[in-house]
Amino acid sequence: MFMLNNTPISVDRPYTAPDGTRYPNLRDPALRAELGVVEVADEPYFDQRFFWGVGNPKLLNDREESDKDGNPLYVQEYNPLTETMQNTTKRLVTKGLKSQWTAQVKATAGSLLAQTDWYIIRSAERQVAVPESVAGYRAAVVAEADRLEAAIAACADVPALIAVVSSQGWPEA
């Protein structure tokens, strides 16, 4: 990345200097040096779906939360009679990446299956056979969802989860 006066600049685009001089590009290192353009290292890349920062992975498994003394925390709800927040009996749980990606797989499968649900409804209501191609497609969607859910559950670390998520192979309708 190139910077001029702490502002990112493209060396491949035309540039007009403050004095009005126009340059078709800033590819020439000598010209860049003359104008004060400096090259800085790009920020290290990390996938924000899986990491908070470089080398800082997000939580993989669900975690029941507790306070600083180790006491369990519970979901709170508003009580209009006392006008205060009160604990429920439900534990406060922070969902990890496995839960989040499993939910995403379920949502994707549901969305894909929804497109052909009418065949199933028609079959149940009027005994019209579901075409084999539709039945095969639906079976393939369910099989891929089952495969991904099992693989996600088996992940021991974030790199393994990234590999599973990258291997998604949803069938084409």
GUROSE-948456 format. One line per field, with one value per atom (N, C-alpha, C, O): x, y, z; atom name. Coordinates in Angstrom, 2 decimals, m for minus. Atoms other than C-alpha are relative to their C-alpha. Example, Ala and Ser with C-alpha at 12.3 -4.5 7.8 and 13.67 -1.06 7.14 Angstrom:
BEGIN
u	c(0.89, 12.30, 0.90, 1.94, m0.82, 13.67, m0.77, m0.26);
v	c(m1.19, m4.50, 1.20, 1.18, m1.19, m1.06, 1.09, 2.20);
w	c(0.00, 7.80, 0.00, 0.66, m0.06, 7.14, 0.73, 0.90);
atom	c(N, CA, C, O, N, CA, C, O);
***
This chain:
BEGIN
u	c(0.85, 0.00, 0.91, 1.98, m0.76, 1.22, m0.77, m2.00, 0.61, 0.58, 0.66, 1.86, m0.49, 0.90, m0.69, m1.92, 0.53, 0.47, m1.02, m2.10, 0.84, m1.03, m1.33, m2.29, 1.20, m3.64, 0.37, 1.34, m0.29, m3.75, m0.13, m0.99, 0.00, m3.00, 0.30, 1.09, m0.27, m3.06, 1.10, 1.04, m1.09, 0.13, m0.36, 0.38, 0.41, m1.76, m1.01, m1.43, 0.99, m4.16, 0.64, 1.70, m0.53, m3.65, 0.00, m0.86, m0.13, m2.54, 0.29, 1.11, m0.26, m2.68, 0.59, m0.03, m0.71, m0.18, m0.67, m1.40, 0.59, m1.21, 0.35, m0.42, m0.37, 0.67, m0.66, m0.41, 0.73, m1.58, 0.67, 0.09, m0.68, 0.99, m0.73, m1.05, 0.74, m0.73, 0.97, 1.85, m0.81, 0.87, m0.95, m1.97, 0.89, m0.65, m0.05, m1.04, m0.06, 0.46, 1.23, 2.01, m1.15, 2.99, 0.80, 1.25, m0.73, 4.69, 1.51, 2.21, m1.44, 8.15, 0.45, 0.00, m0.46, 9.96, 0.64, 0.49, m0.66, 11.97, m1.05, m0.91, 1.07, 8.79, m0.71, m1.02, 0.65, 7.16, 0.85, 0.33, m0.89, 10.20, m0.03, m0.05, 0.03, 10.15, m1.27, m1.23, 1.28, 6.46, m0.26, m1.18, 0.18, 6.83, m0.93, m1.44, 0.84, 4.83, 0.84, 1.96, m0.73, 5.89, m0.80, m2.03, 0.64, 5.17, m0.02, 1.00, 0.14, 3.85, m0.54, m1.25, 0.44, 3.23, m1.51, m2.05, 1.44, m0.37, m0.21, 0.66, 0.36, m2.12, m0.08, m0.52, 0.13, m1.93, m1.47, m2.35, 1.37, m5.01, m0.47, 0.28, 0.66, m7.38, m1.47, m2.05, 1.39, m10.83, m0.88, m0.88, 0.78, m13.22, m1.16, m1.75, 1.04, m15.74, 0.51, m0.28, m0.58, m13.32, 0.96, 1.25, m1.04, m10.82, m0.38, m0.98, 0.14, m10.96, 1.13, 0.96, m1.18, m7.52, 1.00, 0.72, m1.03, m4.33, 0.38, 0.79, m0.36, m3.73, m0.93, m0.59, 0.96, m6.80, m1.33, m2.24, 1.23, m9.49, m1.20, m1.05, 1.24, m13.10, m0.28, 0.34, 0.40, m14.70, m0.54, m1.43, 0.41, m15.12, m1.27, m2.21, 1.13, m17.54, m0.82, m0.33, 0.85, m20.48, 0.60, 1.26, m0.53, m19.61, m1.09, m1.68, 0.91, m21.87, 0.77, 1.87, m0.69, m21.00, m0.14, m1.12, 0.02, m20.14, 0.65, 1.36, m0.56, m19.19, 1.45, 1.99, m1.42, m15.70, 0.28, 1.42, m0.18, m16.27, m0.34, m0.28, 0.32, m17.29, m1.46, m1.82, 1.43, m21.01, m0.68, m0.37, 0.64, m23.25, m0.84, m1.45, 0.83, m24.92, m1.23, m1.18, 1.26, m28.52, m0.55, m0.24, 0.67, m30.54, m0.93, m1.61, 0.86, m32.36, m1.16, m1.07, 1.14, m35.77, m0.57, m0.38, 0.56, m37.59, m1.29, m2.17, 1.21, m40.20, m0.71, m0.22, 0.67, m42.72, m0.57, m0.78, 0.55, m44.09, 1.03, 0.73, m1.07, m40.74, 0.83, 1.68, m0.75, m39.40, 1.50, 2.30, m1.41, m36.13, 0.24, m0.69, m0.38, m34.25, 0.16, 0.70, m0.10, m34.48, 0.52, 0.26, m0.51, m32.70, m1.14, m2.13, 0.90, m34.56, 0.72, 1.79, m0.65, m33.75, 0.89, 1.56, m0.79, m32.05, 1.43, 1.63, m1.41, m28.22, 0.35, m0.16, m0.51, m26.48, 1.12, 2.12, m0.96, m24.58, 0.47, m0.34, m0.57, m22.22, 0.18, 0.86, m0.07, m22.58, 1.36, 1.85, m1.28, m19.34, m0.18, m1.30, 0.02, m18.43, m0.70, m1.39, 0.67, m19.64, m1.51, m2.16, 1.44, m23.16, m0.42, m1.45, 0.33, m23.13, 0.01, m0.90, m0.09, m22.00, m1.01, m1.50, 1.04, m24.38, m1.33, m2.09, 1.23, m27.23, 0.00, m1.04, m0.10, m25.98, m0.26, m0.94, 0.23, m25.94, m1.49, m2.06, 1.43, m29.50, m0.81, m1.75, 0.71, m30.65, 0.18, m0.78, m0.25, m29.03, m0.79, m1.43, 0.75, m30.54, m1.50, m2.18, 1.41, m33.95, m0.38, m1.45, 0.25, m33.72, m0.02, m0.87, m0.05, m32.74, m1.19, m1.75, 1.14, m35.46, m1.32, m2.24, 1.24, m38.11, m0.42, m1.61, 0.30, m37.87, m0.79, m1.49, 0.71, m39.25, m1.02, m1.58, 0.99, m41.52, m1.37, m2.12, 1.33, m44.57, m0.22, m1.36, 0.15, m43.88, m0.44, m1.28, 0.31, m44.05, m1.43, m2.16, 1.35, m47.23, m1.02, m2.04, 0.90, m48.85, m0.13, m1.22, 0.02, m47.89, m0.86, m1.62, 0.77, m49.42, m1.47, m2.32, 1.39, m52.59, m0.75, m1.93, 0.69, m53.34, 0.58, 0.17, m0.63, m51.18, 0.62, 0.57, m0.73, m49.24, 1.46, 2.05, m1.36, m45.84, 1.01, 0.90, m1.11, m42.76, 0.97, 1.39, m0.94, m40.49, 1.30, 1.77, m1.23, m37.38, 1.13, 1.92, m1.07, m35.11, m0.14, 0.85, 0.25, m36.74, 0.33, 0.98, m0.29, m36.57, 1.51, 2.02, m1.46, m32.90, 0.70, 1.64, m0.57, m32.10, m0.20, 0.74, 0.30, m33.81, 0.85, 1.34, m0.83, m31.96, 1.45, 2.13, m1.38, m28.66, 0.19, 1.23, m0.07, m29.40, 0.08, 0.90, 0.01, m30.21, 1.32, 1.85, m1.27, m27.10, 1.15, 2.00, m1.07, m24.85, m0.14, 0.87, 0.21, m26.41, 0.44, 1.12, m0.41, m25.93, 1.52, 2.10, m1.46, m22.31, 0.66, 1.58, m0.61, m21.50, m0.23, 0.69, 0.27, m23.20, 0.88, 1.41, m0.87, m21.28, 1.45, 2.17, m1.39, m18.00, 0.26, 1.32, m0.15, m18.55, 0.10, 0.95, m0.01, m19.31, 1.32, 1.75, m1.26, m16.07, 1.23, 2.32, m1.15, m13.84, 0.63, m0.06, m0.73, m11.16, 0.55, 0.89, m0.54, m9.97, m0.54, m1.23, 0.52, m10.71, 0.53, m0.26, m0.43, m8.47, m0.77, m1.06, 0.80, m10.38, m1.39, m1.94, 1.31, m13.66, 0.06, m0.85, m0.17, m12.38, 0.04, m0.57, m0.08, m11.56, m1.38, m1.73, 1.35, m15.08, m0.87, m1.53, 0.84, m16.80, 0.40, m0.45, m0.49, m14.63, m0.36, m0.28, 0.30, m15.68, m1.48, m1.90, 1.43, m19.39, m0.24, 0.33, 0.30, m20.79, m1.49, m1.95, 1.45, m24.48, m0.35, 0.27, 0.37, m26.20, m0.70, m1.29, 0.69, m27.52, m1.40, m1.58, 1.39, m31.28, m0.15, m1.25);
v	c(m1.16, 0.00, 1.23, 1.24, m1.24, 3.49, 1.12, 1.19, m1.09, 6.58, 1.32, 1.39, m1.35, 10.29, 0.88, 1.01, m0.82, 12.59, m0.77, m0.27, 0.89, 9.70, m0.35, m0.69, 0.36, 9.06, m1.08, m0.92, 1.03, 5.86, 0.58, 1.41, m0.50, 6.49, m1.16, m2.04, 1.02, 4.32, 0.49, 1.61, m0.39, 4.36, m0.29, 0.10, 0.35, 3.05, 0.98, 0.82, m0.96, 5.99, 1.36, 1.65, m1.36, 9.54, 0.76, 0.55, m0.78, 11.96, 1.45, 1.72, m1.42, 15.76, 0.54, 0.45, m0.56, 17.42, 1.30, 1.91, m1.27, 20.43, 1.20, 2.16, m1.12, 22.70, m0.09, 0.75, 0.14, 21.44, m0.93, m1.23, 0.91, 19.14, m1.34, m1.91, 1.26, 16.05, m1.11, m0.92, 1.19, 12.59, m1.12, m1.33, 1.09, 9.64, m1.14, m1.85, 1.01, 7.34, 0.30, 1.20, m0.20, 7.08, m1.30, m1.65, 1.27, 3.81, 0.19, m0.71, m0.26, 5.40, 0.26, 1.22, m0.18, 4.99, 1.36, 1.93, m1.31, 8.18, 1.10, 2.01, m0.99, 10.20, m0.10, 0.91, 0.18, 8.70, 0.62, 1.30, m0.56, 9.63, 1.53, 2.17, m1.45, 13.18, 0.62, 1.70, m0.51, 13.60, m0.32, 0.23, 0.37, 12.02, m1.18, m1.38, 1.19, 8.86, m1.10, m1.37, 1.07, 6.05, m1.29, m1.27, 1.31, 2.34, m0.53, m0.52, 0.57, 0.78, m1.42, m1.74, 1.39, m2.85, m0.06, 0.69, 0.21, m4.01, m0.61, m1.30, 0.60, m4.96, m1.51, m1.98, 1.45, m8.68, m0.39, 0.20, 0.42, m10.48, m1.03, m1.91, 1.04, m12.42, m0.02, 1.03, 0.18, m13.80, 0.35, m0.37, m0.51, m11.85, m0.93, m0.76, 0.96, m14.71, m0.95, m1.53, 1.00, m16.83, 0.58, m0.08, m0.57, m14.47, 1.42, 2.17, m1.38, m11.31, 0.86, 2.06, m0.68, m10.38, m1.06, m2.25, 0.94, m11.96, m0.89, m0.39, 0.95, m15.10, m0.02, m0.60, m0.07, m14.44, m0.60, 0.13, 0.64, m17.02, 0.29, 0.51, m0.15, m16.61, m1.29, m2.32, 1.13, m18.97, m1.12, m0.89, 1.12, m22.43, m0.67, m0.90, 0.69, m24.11, 0.96, 2.01, m0.81, m22.70, 0.06, m0.87, m0.16, m21.35, 0.56, 1.60, m0.53, m20.98, 1.07, 0.83, m1.14, m17.60, 0.01, m0.48, m0.16, m16.86, 1.34, 1.93, m1.28, m13.78, m0.19, m1.29, 0.04, m12.94, m0.94, m1.37, 0.91, m15.12, m1.45, m2.34, 1.35, m18.15, m0.38, m1.53, 0.29, m17.88, 0.02, 0.88, 0.03, m18.82, 1.25, 1.81, m1.13, m16.01, m0.55, m1.59, 0.43, m16.26, 1.09, 2.27, m0.95, m14.62, 0.84, 0.32, m0.89, m11.61, 0.48, 0.57, m0.59, m10.24, 1.11, 1.13, m1.15, m7.08, m0.38, m1.02, 0.21, m7.29, 1.34, 2.23, m1.31, m4.46, 0.35, 1.53, m0.29, m4.82, 0.67, 1.62, m0.59, m4.07, 0.99, 1.69, m0.87, m2.15, m0.24, 0.70, 0.39, m4.06, m1.22, m1.90, 1.21, m6.74, m1.11, m0.89, 1.12, m10.19, m1.23, m1.42, 1.25, m13.48, m0.95, m1.01, 1.10, m16.29, m1.28, m1.21, 1.28, m19.98, m0.46, m1.49, 0.38, m20.08, 0.55, 1.75, m0.41, m20.02, 0.89, 0.71, m0.88, m17.29, m0.73, m1.11, 0.77, m18.99, 0.85, 1.42, m0.64, m17.41, m1.08, m2.08, 0.99, m19.27, 0.07, 1.15, 0.09, m20.45, m0.15, m0.23, 0.12, m20.76, m1.26, m1.24, 1.24, m24.36, 0.19, m0.21, m0.23, m23.34, 0.97, 0.77, m0.99, m20.35, m0.61, m0.37, 0.60, m22.37, m1.12, m1.32, 1.02, m25.23, 0.67, 0.17, m0.74, m22.71, 0.50, 0.50, m0.47, m21.31, m1.14, m0.94, 1.17, m24.80, m0.33, m0.60, 0.29, m25.42, 1.03, 0.68, m1.05, m22.08, m0.16, 0.00, 0.21, m22.77, m1.19, m1.10, 1.18, m26.25, 0.32, m0.05, m0.37, m24.87, 0.87, 0.69, m0.89, m22.18, m0.78, m0.55, 0.80, m24.68, m0.95, m1.12, 0.92, m27.15, 0.75, 0.21, m0.76, m24.42, 0.20, 0.30, m0.21, m23.96, m1.16, m0.98, 1.17, m27.48, m0.56, m1.63, 0.47, m27.81, m0.20, m1.08, 0.11, m27.33, m1.37, m1.84, 1.36, m30.69, m0.97, m1.83, 0.88, m32.38, 0.25, m0.70, m0.35, m30.53, m0.53, m1.11, 0.50, m31.36, m1.52, m2.07, 1.46, m35.00, m0.44, m1.41, 0.37, m35.11, 0.31, m0.45, m0.42, m33.25, m0.70, m1.04, 0.51, m34.68, m1.30, m1.76, 1.25, m37.82, 0.08, m0.89, m0.17, m36.42, m0.32, 0.23, 0.46, m38.10, 1.15, 2.02, m0.96, m36.01, m0.47, m1.63, 0.43, m36.04, m0.52, m0.03, 0.61, m38.18, 1.01, 0.96, m1.00, m35.23, 0.87, 1.24, m0.83, m33.20, m0.80, m0.29, 0.85, m36.10, m0.19, m0.16, 0.16, m36.64, 1.26, 1.20, m1.27, m32.96, 0.21, 0.59, m0.18, m32.82, m0.95, m0.55, 0.96, m35.95, 0.47, 0.30, m0.49, m34.40, 1.19, 1.31, m1.14, m31.18, m0.50, m0.04, 0.55, m33.18, m0.70, m0.56, 0.71, m35.34, 0.98, 0.76, m1.00, m32.28, 0.69, 0.94, m0.63, m30.64, m0.95, m0.52, 0.97, m33.83, m0.14, m0.20, 0.12, m34.13, 1.20, 1.04, m1.21, m30.53, 0.11, 0.48, m0.08, m30.66, m0.96, m0.61, 0.98, m33.81, 0.46, 0.32, m0.46, m32.36, 1.20, 1.29, m1.16, m29.09, m0.46, 0.02, 0.50, m30.97, m0.68, m0.66, 0.73, m32.96, 0.91, 0.44, m0.91, m29.87, 0.20, 0.47, m0.18, m29.61, 1.41, 1.84, m1.35, m26.11, 0.82, 0.30, m0.92, m23.08, m0.34, m0.30, 0.38, m24.14, m1.19, m1.23, 1.13, m27.43, 0.47, m0.01, m0.54, m25.48, 0.75, 0.63, m0.73, m23.23, m1.00, m0.75, 1.01, m26.35, m0.58, m0.78, 0.54, m27.74, 1.02, 0.68, m1.04, m24.46, 0.23, 0.49, m0.19, m24.14, m1.17, m1.05, 1.20, m27.63, m0.14, m1.17, 0.12, m26.86, m0.28, 0.36, 0.40, m28.52, m0.19, m1.30, 0.09, m27.71, m0.37, 0.13, 0.42, m29.37, 1.12, 2.03, m0.95, m27.38, m0.55, m1.76, 0.41, m27.45, m0.45, m0.83);
w	c(0.00, 0.00, 0.00, 0.61, 0.08, m0.77, 0.70, 0.64, m0.75, 1.34, m0.40, m0.67, 0.22, 0.69, 1.04, 1.05, m1.09, 3.69, 0.84, 1.14, m0.82, 5.71, m0.65, 0.05, 0.74, 3.00, m1.02, m1.76, 1.01, 0.92, m1.41, m1.68, 1.37, m2.73, m0.95, m0.62, 1.01, m5.86, m0.92, m1.44, 0.89, m7.88, m1.46, m2.36, 1.36, m10.93, m0.59, m1.74, 0.48, m11.25, m0.22, 0.33, 0.18, m12.47, 1.32, 2.18, m1.22, m9.78, m0.37, m1.25, 0.20, m9.67, 1.29, 2.35, m1.15, m7.33, 0.43, m0.36, m0.47, m5.20, m0.89, m0.95, 0.87, m7.66, m1.37, m2.23, 1.26, m10.51, m1.01, m2.05, 0.91, m12.13, m0.01, 1.03, 0.15, m13.52, m0.39, m1.23, 0.29, m13.58, m0.40, 0.26, 0.42, m15.49, 1.02, 1.14, m1.06, m12.67, 0.86, 0.55, m0.90, m9.84, 0.12, 1.21, m0.03, m10.80, 0.12, 0.58, m0.02, m11.05, 1.44, 2.06, m1.39, m7.67, 0.25, 1.33, m0.18, m8.23, 0.14, 0.96, m0.08, m8.83, 1.34, 1.96, m1.30, m5.75, 1.11, 2.00, m1.02, m3.68, m0.03, 1.01, 0.16, m5.07, 0.58, 1.17, m0.49, m4.18, 1.47, 2.08, m1.40, m0.74, 0.20, 1.30, m0.12, m1.48, 0.62, 0.17, m0.67, 0.85, m0.08, m0.10, 0.01, 0.73, 1.43, 2.12, m1.34, 3.93, m0.15, m1.10, 0.03, 4.70, 0.23, 1.05, m0.21, 4.42, 1.38, 1.92, m1.27, 7.63, m0.18, m1.23, 0.12, 8.32, m0.18, 0.44, 0.28, 7.02, 1.02, 1.42, m0.80, 9.23, m0.40, m0.71, 0.38, 8.46, 1.19, 2.19, m1.12, 10.68, 0.38, 1.44, m0.38, 10.59, 1.08, 1.82, m0.90, 12.65, 1.03, 2.03, m0.87, 14.33, 0.42, m0.35, m0.47, 16.46, m0.53, m0.71, 0.52, 15.16, m0.40, m0.30, 0.43, 13.88, 1.18, 2.23, m1.04, 15.93, 1.19, 2.23, m1.11, 18.12, m0.45, m0.84, 0.47, 17.25, 0.90, 2.10, m0.76, 18.31, 0.75, 0.49, m0.83, 20.81, m0.90, m1.71, 0.84, 19.22, 0.54, m0.22, m0.63, 21.67, 0.83, 1.25, m0.86, 23.61, 1.42, 1.87, m1.35, 27.05, 0.91, 0.62, m1.01, 30.09, 0.77, 1.26, m0.59, 31.56, 1.52, 2.08, m1.45, 35.18, 0.34, m0.47, m0.42, 37.16, 0.44, 0.36, m0.37, 38.43, 1.16, 1.35, m1.13, 41.50, m0.36, 0.49, 0.44, 39.43, 0.17, m0.08, m0.15, 40.16, m1.37, m2.19, 1.31, 37.22, m0.25, 0.65, 0.41, 35.28, m0.71, m1.37, 0.58, 34.14, m0.91, m0.73, 0.87, 31.38, 0.87, 1.77, m0.79, 32.77, m0.85, m2.08, 0.68, 31.91, 0.87, 2.09, m0.70, 32.84, 0.72, 0.13, m0.78, 35.60, 0.13, 0.84, m0.03, 35.09, 1.38, 1.68, m1.33, 38.63, 0.89, 1.61, m0.83, 40.28, m0.79, m0.23, 0.91, 37.28, 0.10, 0.08, m0.07, 37.55, m0.90, m1.33, 0.72, 35.68, 1.03, 2.12, m0.92, 37.28, m0.74, m1.93, 0.58, 36.70, m0.30, 0.42, 0.30, 34.99, 0.42, 1.03, m0.31, 35.42, m1.14, m1.04, 1.17, 32.02, 0.11, 0.30, m0.06, 32.07, m1.18, m2.29, 1.04, 30.09, m0.73, m0.12, 0.80, 27.27, m1.17, m1.90, 1.17, 24.77, m1.06, m0.83, 1.08, 21.47, m0.67, m0.99, 0.69, 19.91, m1.50, m2.00, 1.45, 16.26, m0.48, m1.50, 0.42, 16.10, m0.04, m1.01, m0.02, 17.11, m1.10, m1.75, 1.01, 14.79, m1.40, m2.20, 1.33, 11.76, m0.19, m1.30, 0.09, 12.54, m0.33, m1.16, 0.29, 12.57, m1.45, m2.10, 1.38, 9.25, m0.98, m1.99, 0.85, 7.70, m0.02, m1.08, m0.08, 8.93, m0.80, m1.50, 0.73, 7.51, m1.51, m2.27, 1.43, 4.14, m0.51, m1.56, 0.40, 3.95, m0.05, m1.01, m0.01, 4.92, m1.18, m1.78, 1.14, 2.26, m1.31, m2.17, 1.22, m0.41, m0.11, m1.19, 0.01, 0.58, m0.21, m0.82, 0.11, 0.76, m1.46, m1.75, 1.41, m3.01, m0.61, m1.61, 0.54, m3.56, 0.98, 0.74, m0.99, m0.52, m0.61, m0.18, 0.59, m2.70, m0.64, m0.68, 0.54, m4.37, 1.10, 0.88, m1.12, m0.97, 0.47, 0.76, m0.41, m0.01, m1.02, m0.65, 1.05, m3.35, 0.08, m0.10, m0.12, m2.88, 1.18, 1.07, m1.19, 0.62, m0.17, 0.28, 0.13, m0.31, m1.12, m0.98, 1.18, m3.75, m0.55, m1.61, 0.40, m3.97, m1.41, m2.17, 1.25, m6.96, 0.31, 1.24, m0.27, m7.17, m0.10, m0.97, 0.04, m6.41, m1.09, m1.07, 1.05, m9.50, 0.62, 1.64, m0.52, m9.02, 0.12, 1.06, m0.06, m9.80, 1.25, 1.87, m1.20, m6.99, 1.25, 2.17, m1.16, m4.54, 0.16, 1.28, m0.04, m5.44, 0.48, 1.27, m0.41, m5.03, 1.50, 2.21, m1.43, m1.63, 0.86, 1.92, m0.74, m0.49, 0.04, 1.05, 0.04, m1.60, 0.94, 1.58, m0.92, 0.36, 1.44, 2.23, m1.35, 3.49, 0.31, 1.41, m0.21, 3.05, 0.22, 1.09, m0.17, 2.68, 1.35, 2.02, m1.30, 5.73, 1.12, 2.06, m1.02, 7.77, 0.05, 1.14, 0.06, 6.59, 0.66, 1.47, m0.55, 7.46, 1.51, 2.25, m1.43, 10.87, 0.78, 1.83, m0.67, 11.82, m0.02, 0.97, 0.12, 10.56, 0.91, 1.52, m0.88, 12.43, 1.46, 2.21, m1.38, 15.66, 0.34, 1.49, m0.24, 15.25, 0.00, 0.32, 0.08, 14.84, 1.38, 2.36, m1.25, 17.51, 0.14, 1.25, m0.06, 16.60, m1.16, m2.03, 1.01, 14.43, m1.39, m2.34, 1.35, 11.49, m0.57, m1.76, 0.46, 11.31, m0.42, m1.42, 0.35, 11.29, m1.33, m2.16, 1.26, 8.49, m1.16, m2.20, 1.06, 6.45, m0.30, m1.47, 0.21, 6.97, m0.72, m1.71, 0.61, 6.12, m1.45, m2.29, 1.37, 3.01, m0.92, m2.14, 0.80, 1.87, m0.32, m0.84, 0.26, 1.58, m1.48, m2.36, 1.39, m1.53, m0.20, m0.45, 0.15, m1.78, m1.43, m2.37, 1.35, m4.75, m0.77, m0.18, 0.87, m7.69, m0.29, m0.47, 0.27, m8.30, m1.44, m1.86);
atom	c(N, CA, C, O, N, CA, C, O, N, CA, C, O, N, CA, C, O, N, CA, C, O, N, CA, C, O, N, CA, C, O, N, CA, C, O, N, CA, C, O, N, CA, C, O, N, CA, C, O, N, CA, C, O, N, CA, C, O, N, CA, C, O, N, CA, C, O, N, CA, C, O, N, CA, C, O, N, CA, C, O, N, CA, C, O, N, CA, C, O, N, CA, C, O, N, CA, C, O, N, CA, C, O, N, CA, C, O, N, CA, C, O, N, CA, C, O, N, CA, C, O, N, CA, C, O, N, CA, C, O, N, CA, C, O, N, CA, C, O, N, CA, C, O, N, CA, C, O, N, CA, C, O, N, CA, C, O, N, CA, C, O, N, CA, C, O, N, CA, C, O, N, CA, C, O, N, CA, C, O, N, CA, C, O, N, CA, C, O, N, CA, C, O, N, CA, C, O, N, CA, C, O, N, CA, C, O, N, CA, C, O, N, CA, C, O, N, CA, C, O, N, CA, C, O, N, CA, C, O, N, CA, C, O, N, CA, C, O, N, CA, C, O, N, CA, C, O, N, CA, C, O, N, CA, C, O, N, CA, C, O, N, CA, C, O, N, CA, C, O, N, CA, C, O, N, CA, C, O, N, CA, C, O, N, CA, C, O, N, CA, C, O, N, CA, C, O, N, CA, C, O, N, CA, C, O, N, CA, C, O, N, CA, C, O, N, CA, C, O, N, CA, C, O, N, CA, C, O, N, CA, C, O, N, CA, C, O, N, CA, C, O, N, CA, C, O, N, CA, C, O, N, CA, C, O, N, CA, C, O, N, CA, C, O, N, CA, C, O, N, CA, C, O, N, CA, C, O, N, CA, C, O, N, CA, C, O, N, CA, C, O, N, CA, C, O, N, CA, C, O, N, CA, C, O, N, CA, C, O, N, CA, C, O, N, CA, C, O, N, CA, C, O, N, CA, C, O, N, CA, C, O, N, CA, C, O, N, CA, C, O, N, CA, C, O, N, CA, C, O, N, CA, C, O, N, CA, C, O, N, CA, C, O, N, CA, C, O, N, CA, C, O, N, CA, C, O, N, CA, C, O, N, CA, C, O, N, CA, C, O, N, CA, C, O, N, CA, C, O, N, CA, C, O, N, CA, C, O, N, CA, C, O, N, CA, C, O, N, CA, C, O, N, CA, C, O, N, CA, C, O, N, CA, C, O, N, CA, C, O, N, CA, C, O, N, CA, C, O, N, CA, C, O, N, CA, C, O, N, CA, C, O, N, CA, C, O, N, CA, C, O, N, CA, C, O, N, CA, C, O, N, CA, C, O, N, CA, C, O, N, CA, C, O, N, CA, C, O, N, CA, C, O, N, CA, C, O, N, CA, C, O, N, CA, C, O, N, CA, C, O, N, CA, C, O, N, CA, C, O, N, CA, C, O, N, CA, C, O, N, CA, C, O, N, CA, C, O, N, CA, C, O, N, CA, C, O, N, CA, C, O, N, CA, C, O, N, CA, C, O, N, CA, C, O, N, CA, C, O, N, CA, C, O, N, CA, C, O, N, CA, C, O, N, CA, C, O, N, CA, C, O, N, CA, C, O, N, CA, C, O, N, CA, C, O, N, CA, C, O, N, CA, C, O, N, CA, C, O, N, CA, C, O, N, CA, C, O, N, CA, C, O, N, CA, C, O, N, CA, C, O, N, CA, C, O, N, CA, C, O, N, CA, C, O, N, CA, C, O, N, CA, C, O, N, CA, C, O);
***
